[in-house]
Amino acid sequence: MKIMSVNVGRPRENPWKGLTATYIDKQPVDGPVQVTSPGPKGDGSVGLAGDKVGDVEHHGGTDQAVYVYGSEDYGHFSGLLGREFGPGAFGENLTTTGYDVNEALIGERWAGPGGLVLQVTGARIPCATFRGWIAERGWLKTFTREARPGPYLRVVEPGHVEAGAEMEVAHRPDHGVTVAMFFRAAMGERDLVETVAVVPELPPGAADWLRSR
């Protein structure tokens, strides 16, 4: 896959959650950006240098270090809603092309520039900030129905990312559980929960979280 854009957040007020700030407003940046593991969730740290999250309880940390969205999925929503979405519009760090990121498998590893290795951990779950930011009537229902969430990834080996660089799939597990399946299980398809919950590559606590939903 190719990295079309590297996007870093800038702080904005967050009236949708009553928090001091949100960094969902991701803007493309030029040149290489260092990517490292941010450590446990709780202080707003993420994988890309210069970026962070505002909702430190629910976002950021080791297993949500990098968020990726595919340009192909932007094309889908642009056609569906009749409006254009540019890189970073959904708050992703990397906008990619050439690979169906929602069909990536949980635990799949991607190799990138400078020795970078990322591992797929799950799917983006829509929240009040996302709904308010996109400002489309019934947006959470639409996003859930279409099941094109984009994956979260952890940083296995540090490196850097840059617009125009290539990433390749270095490893795919054999369990067949995709990012889209994780999302659908999390958003209410009960028949998928146990299929997803038993995947050994899930982040700690993810199986219990899925069952609780």
Protein Blocks (a to p, Z undefined) as FASTA:
>chain_A
ZZfbdcdddddddfknopabdckbccddedjdddddebjaheopafbghiacfblmlggc
jklmbccddfklmmmmmmmnopacdehklopabdcehiafklpcehiacddeehiacddf
bdcdddfklmmmnopghklmmmmmnopnbpadddfbgcdddehiacddfbdcfkopafkl
mmmmmnopaklmmmmmmpmkbcehklmmmmmZZ
